[in-house]
Amino acid sequence: MRSRFLEKKTILDDIYETYNKQEFIAPDPLQFLSSYDDILDREIAGFICAGLAYGRVEQICKSISRVLTPLGASPRKFLEQTSVEGLRKYYRGFKHRFTTGEELSDFLMAIREIIREHGSLQACFLRGMRTGDRDTTRALSLFIQEIRKRTAGGSNSLLPCPEKKSACKRYHLYLRWMVRHDDVDPGGWHAVDASFLVVPLDIHMYRIGVALDMTTRRQADLRTALEITEIFREISPGDPVRYDFALTRIGIHGKPEGAMLLQKLANSVRRN
């Protein structure tokens, strides 16, 4: 590793050790995934959680709970056994910001069709990976397209358009959950290498990236996400999103030592 990253890595590792713990997960959509030991259930629950991860976190968690409760202990079995009419009945009147119960039902049916055709969401995602890919962006775009074309009209508020070069934060977050495995991320998608992951770029991570001189871009778009990821990849080649959860907890939980570590990290940037 080049010497200019050594101090940054040490501080980032301190931030990781401070915040990358179960106790700091709630409130976060990730808190729901610990209920699913079977990856075939967890990948579905995670995809639902990621799709709904927009807006205020309190409302996100409330909406996720409303959606997951009818699915019970095995979302996969529930989808296999429930008709479109049944889904529309379960989720009649559901509303999460722009997302309606009808959109949600279409989304769930699209997941079911993908699983029937490919065996799992992971298997479908892997079909988009190619030798020579540096990251998951192209595979994610193809994956979302496969699901979107199975929804009514081919559009859905739960399914962004990565091909339009948005940061696609929700589903890069989903990939982090599914691929990484540590005290926070549950993992399970063993066929995808963590080194390919892209930072889930929201406004909080964007501000951190700017503060740490990882980007000078003014838009929190895909290009910016890739710029920030590239810096993290130089620091942690095998796991560029290793620090994502811990860094975003600093502002949420407000521990004094977290703010001090972030300031120390910013100072190291200025010295270099």
Secondary structure, DSSP 8 states (H G I E B T S, - for coil): --HHHHHHHHHHHHHHHHH-SGGGT-SSGGGGGGG--SHHHHHHHHHHHHHT--S-HHHHHHHHHHHHHHHTT-HHHHHHH--HHHHHHHTTT-EETTEEHHHHHHHHHHHHHHHHHHSSHHHHHHTT--TT--SSHHHHHHHHHHHHTTSGGG--TTS--GGGTB--HHHHHHHHHHH--SSS-----TTS-GGG------HHHHHHHHHTTS---SS-BHHHHHHHHHHHHHHSTT-TTTTHHHHHHHHHH--HHHHHHHHHHHHHHHH-
